[in-house]
Amino acid sequence: MPVGVGVHFIIKDRWTIGYEIVARRALTDYLDDVSDQSVIYGDVLLNNGELAAQVSNPSLSPDPANYTQAYTRGGRFNDWFYVTGITIAYRIRNSGTSRSRYIDRNGCPRF
């Protein structure tokens, strides 16, 4: 289910530049391999290292008192991911009708 927005500008008769961003909602909560999983901080710390433990729960420190702390990762909502892009286009040949004619008639901005 994509949702997006973008803008394209005609620089000259043959050059255009554009930017767009698209958000897509996945139909699953397992895109990041985490969904309502209960884990123990000490297991993450010992098996995957301190960085993985910090990322999995930034509110806990690598203190031995937290080794038995259990918490739930993920949430009840499906995952989202975002795609962004910049495009630059050059029209190689004219199709017989100048783009300038359309720009002037429609009142499109020109830079």
C-alpha positions as MATLAB code, in Angstrom:
seq = 'MPVGVGVHFIIKDRWTIGYEIVARRALTDYLDDVSDQSVIYGDVLLNNGELAAQVSNPSLSPDPANYTQAYTRGGRFNDWFYVTGITIAYRIRNSGTSRSRYIDRNGCPRF';
ca = [
       0.000    0.000    0.000;
       2.192    2.870   -1.200;
       1.606    6.487   -0.235;
       3.916    9.106   -1.661;
       4.587   12.606   -2.799;
       6.980   14.050   -5.320;
       7.829   17.130   -7.277;
       9.405   17.531  -10.710;
      10.763   20.754  -12.180;
      11.447   21.542  -15.826;
      14.831   23.263  -15.821;
      15.088   23.904  -19.573;
      13.228   22.518  -22.569;
      15.061   19.190  -22.330;
      16.107   18.902  -18.648;
      13.950   17.960  -15.660;
      14.836   17.243  -12.056;
      12.623   15.586   -9.474;
      12.438   14.365   -5.908;
       9.983   11.856   -4.474;
       9.395    9.966   -1.254;
       7.147    6.937   -0.886;
       5.994    5.277    2.338;
       4.812    1.697    2.115;
       2.950   -0.193    4.785;
       3.820   -3.851    4.931;
       1.047   -6.330    5.570;
       3.160   -7.987    8.238;
       4.942   -7.081   11.452;
       7.847   -9.418   10.714;
       9.692   -7.199    8.200;
      12.333   -6.408   10.826;
      12.174   -9.957   12.267;
      10.728   -8.595   15.500;
       7.114   -8.886   16.539;
       5.922   -9.105   20.114;
       8.976  -11.161   21.079;
       9.792  -11.278   24.761;
      13.548  -11.400   25.369;
      15.869  -11.309   28.353;
      18.477   -8.547   28.293;
      21.270  -10.835   29.474;
      20.635  -13.277   26.620;
      20.907  -10.530   24.021;
      24.020   -9.103   25.678;
      25.855  -12.407   26.002;
      24.860  -13.902   22.624;
      24.993  -10.814   20.391;
      27.208   -8.272   22.159;
      26.830   -4.940   23.881;
      25.816   -2.972   20.761;
      22.955   -5.366   19.972;
      21.759   -5.184   23.581;
      21.854   -1.373   23.528;
      19.878   -1.204   20.290;
      17.310   -3.752   21.458;
      16.532   -1.689   24.591;
      18.330    1.665   24.990;
      16.773    2.268   28.416;
      18.803   -0.553   30.021;
      22.530   -0.406   30.748;
      24.914   -3.383   30.576;
      24.755   -3.659   34.360;
      24.601   -7.220   35.811;
      21.440   -6.161   37.676;
      19.672   -5.881   34.287;
      20.723   -9.327   32.995;
      17.444  -10.919   34.105;
      15.259   -8.029   32.892;
      12.680   -9.265   30.364;
      11.009   -6.925   27.885;
       8.930   -7.118   24.736;
      10.333   -6.008   21.404;
       8.217   -4.904   18.476;
       4.683   -3.721   18.829;
       1.121   -4.296   17.778;
       1.392   -2.309   14.507;
       2.524   -3.524   11.088;
       5.871   -2.363    9.732;
       6.446    0.575    7.365;
       9.362    1.283    5.067;
      10.308    4.360    3.063;
      11.885    4.840   -0.355;
      13.196    8.173   -1.597;
      14.706    9.153   -4.908;
      16.123   11.984   -6.954;
      15.730   11.896  -10.720;
      17.459   13.888  -13.429;
      16.146   13.449  -16.948;
      17.279   14.678  -20.353;
      15.010   14.398  -23.381;
      17.237   13.213  -26.244;
      15.118   14.241  -29.175;
      12.065   16.304  -29.805;
       8.826   14.459  -30.546;
       7.723   17.173  -32.961;
       6.068   19.451  -30.402;
       8.120   21.731  -28.205;
       7.661   21.411  -24.442;
       7.787   25.212  -24.228;
       4.395   25.380  -25.903;
       2.843   23.224  -23.139;
       4.620   25.070  -20.329;
       3.390   28.478  -21.473;
      -0.173   27.273  -21.984;
      -0.487   25.493  -18.613;
       1.328   28.117  -16.579;
       3.872   25.646  -15.148;
       6.803   27.204  -13.276;
      10.015   27.572  -15.230;
      13.512   27.877  -13.777;
];
